[in-house]
């Protein structure tokens, strides 16, 4: 997992960490580490995989 960073996503500002393939090292998505808005707290600890 990459370092934590603040990122603006469609649903607002989030603290995330990029995640990488353990075989090739490509970026495959991110993990929500913490949320700034109460209505987004359900995302904490969840992963997003991109194509």
C-alpha positions in Angstrom: 0.0 0.0 0.0 1.2 3.5 -0.8 1.3 6.5 1.6 -1.8 8.2 2.9 -2.9 11.2 0.9 -5.9 13.6 0.8 -7.8 13.1 -2.5 -10.8 14.9 -3.9 -13.2 12.2 -5.3 -16.7 12.8 -6.7 -18.2 12.3 -3.2 -15.8 14.8 -1.6 -12.4 14.9 0.2 -11.1 11.5 1.4 -7.9 10.2 3.0 -6.8 7.2 0.8 -3.9 5.0 0.1 -3.1 3.5 -3.3 -3.0 -0.3 -3.6 -0.7 -2.2 -5.9 -0.5 -5.6 -7.6 1.9 -7.8 -5.6 3.1 -9.5 -8.8 3.7 -6.6 -11.3 3.5 -3.6 -9.0 0.8 -1.8 -11.1 -1.6 0.5 -9.3 -4.9 -1.3 -9.1 -7.0 1.1 -7.0 -7.1 2.6 -3.5 -8.2 2.0 0.1 -10.4 4.5 2.0 -8.5 5.2 5.2 -10.6 7.9 6.8 -13.5 10.1 5.8 -14.2 13.8 6.5 -17.9 13.7 6.2 -20.2 11.7 8.6 -22.3 10.4 5.7 -19.2 8.9 4.1 -17.9 7.0 7.2 -19.2 3.7 5.8 -16.4 3.7 3.2 -13.6 3.6 5.8 -11.5 0.4 5.4 -13.1 -0.4 2.0 -11.1 -0.9 -1.2 -11.9 0.4 -4.8 -10.4 -1.7 -7.7 -10.1 0.1 -11.0 -9.9 -1.4 -14.5 
